[in-house]
């Protein structure tokens, strides 16, 4: 049996909106910084 990793932040995180604003979530730069499951060669 495998255990799932703990969530880093809860979906009900009261600081979530501030964190997303600070990280500029949703911007083009933020999107490009996300890891990709496969790198195209």
C-alpha positions in Angstrom: 0.0 0.0 0.0 1.4 3.4 -1.0 0.7 6.5 1.0 0.1 9.8 -0.7 2.3 12.7 0.1 0.9 15.4 2.3 -0.4 18.5 0.6 1.9 21.5 0.9 -1.0 23.9 1.2 -4.6 23.2 2.0 -7.2 24.3 -0.6 -8.7 26.4 2.2 -5.4 28.1 2.9 -6.2 31.6 4.2 -2.9 32.9 2.7 -3.5 31.3 -0.7 -4.7 34.5 -2.4 -1.7 36.5 -1.1 0.8 33.7 -2.2 -0.7 33.5 -5.7 -0.5 37.3 -6.1 3.2 37.3 -4.8 4.1 34.5 -7.2 2.2 36.2 -10.1 0.3 33.0 -10.7 -1.4 32.8 -14.1 1.1 35.0 -15.8 3.1 33.9 -18.8 6.4 33.9 -16.8 4.8 31.8 -14.0 3.4 29.3 -16.6 6.8 28.9 -18.3 8.5 28.2 -14.9 6.3 25.2 -14.2 7.9 21.8 -14.6 6.9 19.8 -17.6 6.3 16.0 -17.4 8.1 15.6 -20.7 10.6 17.8 -22.4 10.2 17.8 -26.1 13.5 17.3 -27.9 
